[in-house]
Protein backbone atom coordinates (compact mmCIF):
# COMPACT_ATOMS: atom_id res chain seq x y z
CA UNK A 1 0.00 0.00 0.00
CA UNK A 2 2.89 2.39 0.47
CA UNK A 3 3.88 1.83 -3.14
CA UNK A 4 0.34 2.79 -4.18
CA UNK A 5 0.52 5.91 -2.03
CA UNK A 6 3.92 6.80 -3.53
CA UNK A 7 2.57 6.27 -7.04
CA UNK A 8 -0.52 8.35 -6.24
CA UNK A 9 1.68 11.10 -4.76
CA UNK A 10 3.83 11.01 -7.92
CA UNK A 11 0.74 11.41 -10.13
CA UNK A 12 -0.34 14.46 -8.11
CA UNK A 13 3.07 16.12 -7.97
CA UNK A 14 4.28 15.31 -11.49
CA UNK A 15 1.97 17.89 -13.20
CA UNK A 16 3.00 20.50 -10.60
CA UNK A 17 6.71 19.78 -11.21
CA UNK A 18 6.25 19.95 -15.00
CA UNK A 19 4.27 23.19 -14.66
CA UNK A 20 6.98 24.65 -12.39
CA UNK A 21 9.75 23.70 -14.87
CA UNK A 22 7.85 25.22 -17.78
CA UNK A 23 7.13 28.38 -15.75
CA UNK A 24 10.81 28.62 -14.75
CA UNK A 25 11.91 28.18 -18.39
CA UNK A 26 9.54 30.91 -19.65
CA UNK A 27 10.39 33.26 -16.76
CA UNK A 28 14.12 32.78 -17.40
CA UNK A 29 13.66 33.33 -21.15
CA UNK A 30 11.58 36.47 -20.51
CA UNK A 31 14.20 37.85 -18.10
CA UNK A 32 17.02 37.31 -20.62
CA UNK A 33 14.95 38.91 -23.38
CA UNK A 34 14.22 41.98 -21.21
CA UNK A 35 17.87 42.27 -20.25
CA UNK A 36 18.88 42.15 -23.92
CA UNK A 37 16.26 44.75 -24.81
CA UNK A 38 17.45 47.08 -22.03
CA UNK A 39 21.07 46.64 -23.11
CA UNK A 40 20.09 47.43 -26.72
CA UNK A 41 18.21 50.59 -25.67
CA UNK A 42 21.12 51.78 -23.53
CA UNK A 43 23.55 51.14 -26.40
CA UNK A 44 21.26 52.93 -28.86
CA UNK A 45 20.96 55.94 -26.53
CA UNK A 46 24.73 56.05 -26.01
CA UNK A 47 25.32 55.98 -29.76
CA UNK A 48 22.78 58.76 -30.26
CA UNK A 49 24.62 60.91 -27.72
CA UNK A 50 28.11 60.03 -28.99
CA UNK A 51 27.47 60.58 -32.69
CA UNK A 52 27.49 64.42 -32.53
CA UNK A 53 30.77 64.31 -30.59
CA UNK A 54 32.33 61.95 -33.10
CA UNK A 55 31.18 64.08 -36.04
CA UNK A 56 32.58 67.18 -34.36
CA UNK A 57 35.92 65.39 -33.93
CA UNK A 58 35.98 64.48 -37.63
CA UNK A 59 35.18 68.10 -38.49
CA UNK A 60 37.99 69.41 -36.30
CA UNK A 61 40.50 66.91 -37.69
CA UNK A 62 39.47 67.77 -41.24
CA UNK A 63 39.98 71.43 -40.42
CA UNK A 64 43.40 70.58 -38.96
CA UNK A 65 44.39 68.78 -42.16
CA UNK A 66 43.11 71.68 -44.26
CA UNK A 67 45.11 74.15 -42.17
CA UNK A 68 48.36 72.20 -42.55
CA UNK A 69 47.95 71.66 -46.29
CA UNK A 70 51.15 73.31 -47.53
CA UNK A 71 49.46 75.65 -49.99
CA UNK A 72 47.07 76.99 -47.34
CA UNK A 73 49.73 77.01 -44.64
CA UNK A 74 52.08 79.10 -46.76
CA UNK A 75 49.36 81.60 -47.63
CA UNK A 76 48.26 81.95 -44.00
CA UNK A 77 51.76 82.13 -42.52
CA UNK A 78 54.02 84.63 -44.22
CA UNK A 79 57.74 84.75 -43.43
CA UNK A 80 58.71 87.20 -40.73
CA UNK A 81 62.23 87.56 -42.08
CA UNK A 82 64.17 86.34 -45.10
CA UNK A 83 65.96 83.64 -43.07
CA UNK A 84 64.86 80.29 -44.48
CA UNK A 85 65.69 78.34 -41.30
CA UNK A 86 63.62 80.65 -39.12
CA UNK A 87 60.70 80.31 -41.52
CA UNK A 88 61.03 76.51 -41.58
CA UNK A 89 60.99 76.34 -37.79
CA UNK A 90 58.07 78.76 -37.61
CA UNK A 91 56.01 76.68 -40.06
CA UNK A 92 56.78 73.47 -38.17
CA UNK A 93 55.94 75.11 -34.84
CA UNK A 94 52.56 76.19 -36.25
CA UNK A 95 51.83 72.64 -37.43
CA UNK A 96 52.82 71.18 -34.06
CA UNK A 97 50.68 73.74 -32.24
CA UNK A 98 47.64 72.89 -34.38
CA UNK A 99 48.27 69.18 -33.77
CA UNK A 100 48.53 69.59 -30.00
CA UNK A 101 45.34 71.65 -30.03
CA UNK A 102 43.51 68.65 -31.54
CA UNK A 103 45.10 65.82 -29.54
CA UNK A 104 41.94 65.15 -27.55
CA UNK A 105 40.00 64.34 -30.72
CA UNK A 106 41.77 60.99 -31.04
CA UNK A 107 39.39 59.40 -28.52
CA UNK A 108 36.46 59.91 -30.91
CA UNK A 109 38.04 58.50 -34.08
CA UNK A 110 39.46 55.10 -34.98
CA UNK A 111 43.12 54.41 -34.31
CA UNK A 112 43.64 54.06 -38.08
CA UNK A 113 42.28 57.58 -38.62
CA UNK A 114 44.48 58.99 -35.90
CA UNK A 115 47.50 57.25 -37.40
CA UNK A 116 46.68 58.80 -40.79
CA UNK A 117 46.37 62.25 -39.17
CA UNK A 118 49.75 61.84 -37.46
CA UNK A 119 51.34 60.53 -40.65
CA UNK A 120 49.97 63.49 -42.65
CA UNK A 121 51.38 65.90 -40.07
CA UNK A 122 54.80 64.21 -40.08
CA UNK A 123 54.87 63.98 -43.88
CA UNK A 124 54.08 67.69 -44.16
CA UNK A 125 56.89 68.51 -41.74
CA UNK A 126 59.26 66.27 -43.73
CA UNK A 127 58.22 68.01 -46.95
CA UNK A 128 59.09 71.39 -45.42
CA UNK A 129 62.44 70.14 -44.08
CA UNK A 130 63.34 68.45 -47.38
CA UNK A 131 62.43 71.55 -49.36
CA UNK A 132 64.60 73.69 -47.10
CA UNK A 133 67.59 71.43 -47.79
CA UNK A 134 67.32 72.11 -51.52
CA UNK A 135 70.20 74.05 -53.03
CA UNK A 136 67.67 76.26 -54.83
CA UNK A 137 66.49 77.72 -51.53
CA UNK A 138 68.36 80.86 -50.47
CA UNK A 139 65.66 82.65 -48.46
CA UNK A 140 62.21 82.23 -46.94
CA UNK A 141 60.32 83.30 -50.07
CA UNK A 142 62.26 80.82 -52.19
CA UNK A 143 61.38 78.12 -49.62
CA UNK A 144 57.68 78.88 -50.12
CA UNK A 145 58.12 78.60 -53.87
CA UNK A 146 59.99 75.27 -53.69
CA UNK A 147 57.40 73.73 -51.36
CA UNK A 148 54.57 74.69 -53.68
CA UNK A 149 56.47 73.48 -56.74
CA UNK A 150 57.08 70.09 -55.10
CA UNK A 151 53.34 69.62 -54.69
CA UNK A 152 52.36 70.33 -58.29
CA UNK A 153 52.62 66.74 -59.47
CA UNK A 154 51.59 64.90 -56.31
CA UNK A 155 48.89 64.92 -53.65
CA UNK A 156 49.56 66.65 -50.38
CA UNK A 157 49.64 64.40 -47.31
CA UNK A 158 46.61 66.28 -45.99
CA UNK A 159 44.44 65.43 -48.98
CA UNK A 160 45.10 61.72 -48.43
CA UNK A 161 44.09 62.12 -44.78
CA UNK A 162 40.94 64.04 -45.64
CA UNK A 163 39.88 61.36 -48.13
CA UNK A 164 40.35 58.71 -45.44
CA UNK A 165 38.32 60.71 -42.89
CA UNK A 166 35.50 61.24 -45.39
CA UNK A 167 35.40 57.52 -46.06
CA UNK A 168 35.29 56.71 -42.35
CA UNK A 169 32.52 59.24 -41.69
CA UNK A 170 30.42 57.74 -44.47
CA UNK A 171 30.83 54.41 -42.66
CA UNK A 172 29.21 55.89 -39.53
CA UNK A 173 25.85 55.84 -41.26
CA UNK A 174 26.03 52.06 -41.74
CA UNK A 175 26.52 51.34 -38.01
Secondary structure, 3 states (H helix, E strand, C coil): CHHHHHHHHHHHHHHHHHHHHHHHHHHHHHHHHHHHHHHHHHHHHHHHHHHHHHHHHHHHHHHHHHHHCHHHHHHHCCCCCCCHHHHHHHHHHHHHHHHHHCHHHHHCCCHHHHHHHHHHHHHHHHHHHHHHHCCCCCCHHHHHHHHHHHCCCCCCHHHHHHHHHHHHHHHHCCC
